[in-house]
Amino acid sequence: MVSRDSAVHEEVLGFEPSVWGDFFINYEPQPLQALPHCYFPYMHCPCILINAMLTNCSDESILNFKQRSETCMQERAEKLKGDIRTLFGTCNDISARMNLVDSIQHLGIVHLFHEQIEDALMSIQESEFRSSSLYEVALRFRLLREHGFWVPPDAFNKFKGDDGSLYNAAHLLIHGEPELEEAISFARQHLKLMSQDNVLNPPLSCQVRRALTLPLPKTFKRVETICYMLEYQLEEGNIPILLDLARLDFNLLQHIHLKELKEISEWWKDLYGYMGLSYIRDRIIEGYTWSYMMFYEEGFAFTRIFVAKLIALVTVMDDTYDAHATIEESHQLNTTIQRWDKSAISILPDYLKKYYSKLLINFKEFEDQVTDNQKYMVACTKKEFQKQSTYYLQEAECSNQKYKPGFKDQMVLSTKSSAVQLLCVAAMVGWGGTMTTEAFEWVASGNAAVIACAKIGRFMNDIAAFKRGKNKGDVVSSVECYMNENGVTSEVAFAKINAVVEDEWRSTNQTRLEHRTLLPMVQPIVNFTVSMVLFYDDRKDAYTFGTLLREIVESLFRSETCMQERAEKLKGDIRTLFGTCNDISARMNLVDSIQHLGIVHLFHEQIEDALMSIQESEFRSSSLYEVALRFRLLREHGFWVPPDAFNKFKGDDGSLYNAAHLLIHGEPELEEAISFARQHLKLMSQDNVLNPPLSCQVRRALTLPLPKTFKRVETICYMLEYQLEEGNIPILLDLARLDFNLLQHIHLKELKEISEWWKDLYGYMGLSYIRDRIIEGYTWSYMMFYEEGFAFTRIFVAKLIALVTVMDDTYDAHATIEESHQLNTTIQRWDKSAISILPDYLKKYYSKLLINFKEFEDQVTDNQKYMFQKQSTYYLQEAECSNQKYKPGFKDQMVLSTKSSAVQLLCVAAMVGWGGTMTTEAFEWVASGNAAVIACAKIGRFMNDIAAFKRGKNKGDVVSSVECYMNENGVTSEVAFAKINAVVEDEWRSTNQTRLEHRTLLPMVQPIVNFTVSMVLFYDDRKDAYTFGTLLREIVESLFVKPIPI
């Protein structure tokens, strides 16, 4: 307040500017980043995929890649809703039904199943229940009380002194339930002890920590949902379709909320600029967030915007009374607001006229936007706004007169001036036919829940205001009044006020039980009460000081720009971490975690320096884990480490298993280590002696050791596990999730580009016999290098895979031997004039082949074209063998099929587009067909041959290495498999050896190693996931479809 005697306005409060500015005005919501399973039946037919990508979803709604398939996501969500409704019908056990309802609530999809949940709760309440499980008794108590069903507190009597699982349930106590107060006290103590003693495993340990900070009934549900979506899949007996639907629904709703944020930000920018009031709080994003906390569901769009606008309008009025107006101007403002007429504008000082004018206009617009039968609700809201002005004037008068009321009097006035009554009434507008007159009047009457909300919000705000050293304007707070009246310290006043707050929580809980028929109207008020904790808990004011709410806003409405800014900050923090990480063991664990989390591409320089110091430092550890970790890290990065490092650990545990798989030729001690480590891990896995996440990592390693695992798939698994590891570094996980999602967005744009290219080419050629596998081809290219800087190379290699697949399928599956010779002749001539040699059906392919290489030529050397011509020659040789029914010996077949694998062609292509980092020496080393390239070709070819033999047909009629070995040695297929697998294992040693022998070329070696690893993903378990694209469906979904929850 400004003094009556002030000649000029003095700025009493200086509010910090908005942390958001015009962000949500300029921000265009990115296409939705989650795709449904309806995409995957068409994975093997990208023409269908692309038709959908280029147009809006048709009635069939296959996919709309341009908007990340919002329509298709909705269809997938509808299917999942149906599946879960079915689940309700088949869930006959009370315990299972309670867990289902609880999971749905935690996952934030309760709004999709109101009817089913109501029926389930009715049956839970009416059914006989005699459980001896405290967990089940507490769960039943909490679920029923949350939904307004009476459950007596004596349900817990027999569990007193037992464990703390009733903690959340007991926080739904009402007045006169001392047994639940006692239950909260001993349960809290018990949970604290268990948490301190680390006896709880994740995710329960994480949930207990959150509950000790804030019990579930006082937690904002959407924030809890974000946490729980990360934890739910770790829970025993989880239902995958629930999590799938929760993620889809969260993303779909988030897209709606971002559009609303843009709308409300534009409205506020115009209003704020027009009014020109520099002293007011610029908090439209925080205001919208507060409104969102009352109801986030899609159907409340109008109400959400209406309440957010009212919060902004009432904030202007509040700041005017508190922070700027003289007492005379305060009276003038209140007079005009009570008159509510344009003619009253002349009463106001000039600086308030624009605000008053806009206030009237906005309320007129509100009235026009609702149906006739709801106009009285807007009128009632206007009346509450007028009353709010009166309350603010009363506070201004107290402040002007330096009057300090008693605690009770101050509590009455400050509860009214909290604006809760106004906003709760506004929150009932726009509901349509579901809002009866009776229900609206119950809210408008100022019921116990509304009063409780107002008191909780006001008192928590007062404590926050007192802590930061200044109160709202010059108005005395409840803390000061209690201290003044009782002559006590602030801590005593805090204790008294917190006791009042706790008492009001009981009133909130009681309203649910007393007005169960009005529960839909009660719930937004309860949500509003819970939001007070988010804004004012820990003695803060996150509305006035918007930076305190920033992380919450980002998690609820996160955008690509926010993610990029956050990622940059985290990169800096982690670079600092390298500098302060002096212990070798800690340094190794840091590098290992960064690799597992898939962010090694962000820290090449720091990792190189760390590895150099690890290799050069004296190392005398007696820990097998540390010795194995050092061995694996250094060998992966081309540093020599002798295998005798493990000699003293023989017979010890199996932690060297992954490290030993980096063996090279002539290391029998590591072969032996692999054998006994595998046996040891198998026994530990069978005996269930390992806890998560180690148990999960061991199971994966037994299926596929880490050096043979595709890193991006491992990254997805590890991001779920890392938070459970002791000594984890939260900022690493935070950056990993952000970076994965940012890169995924880039990859999706590339998928659109490559798919459009393929659609044109595929349609133009008209070759019905070829494999339509552009998505799989891009995925293969992505597996060589996923980093942002390799965009051109990724697209180039993907196009080459497609072009060579057409040639391969023509030689193998369609062309006669004469046509095969004609095709090879034209490819060797590489000239438009040669097109006349070809049969008509191949002319379009040949024409497009030349055109594409012409487009590549600025980046591609003649070597690339030459490699493609050689590939054609190898395919022709195979075609001739097939035509002559010739079965070569195993070694001859191995030589030809290795050449015809196209690995050499694609490895050379993978060196294109690197810019100045690719030297002539490095490129020629790859083009020469080095040991790593040959190993990759052999591993891929042999695994493919085994897969082809298993499915009962070979590639075209060409004999495979399996058949050749069987024919030459007169053995069964299993014997042939064993021989070929032995060759494959030997080639893995060659791959490992290349890292050590060519460490200076490691950046070029790594894509070849990645390509080798990709062969396992495509051909392991005797499958061919390139030819049979449905086998790769889940991998593609996890890499390009599902963003990592943040």
QUIVENQUI-V815209 format. One record per helix or strand of 2 or more residues. SS is the DSSP state (hx for helix, st for strand). FROM is the first residue (numbers start at 0). TO is the last residue. If there is no record, write none. Layout:
BEGIN
SS:FROM:TO
SS:FROM:TO
END
This chain:
BEGIN
hx:22:25
hx:36:41
hx:45:53
hx:64:66
hx:69:89
hx:93:105
hx:109:111
hx:113:125
hx:133:145
hx:152:158
hx:166:169
hx:177:195
hx:203:212
hx:215:217
hx:220:233
hx:239:274
hx:283:293
hx:297:322
hx:326:338
hx:341:346
hx:349:368
hx:371:399
hx:406:415
hx:419:425
hx:431:433
hx:436:443
hx:447:466
hx:477:485
hx:489:513
hx:515:538
hx:545:556
hx:559:579
hx:583:595
hx:599:601
hx:603:615
hx:623:635
hx:642:648
hx:656:659
hx:667:685
hx:693:702
hx:705:707
hx:710:723
hx:729:764
hx:773:783
hx:787:812
hx:816:828
hx:831:836
hx:839:855
hx:861:882
hx:889:898
hx:902:908
hx:914:916
hx:919:926
hx:930:949
hx:960:968
hx:972:996
hx:998:1021
hx:1028:1040
END
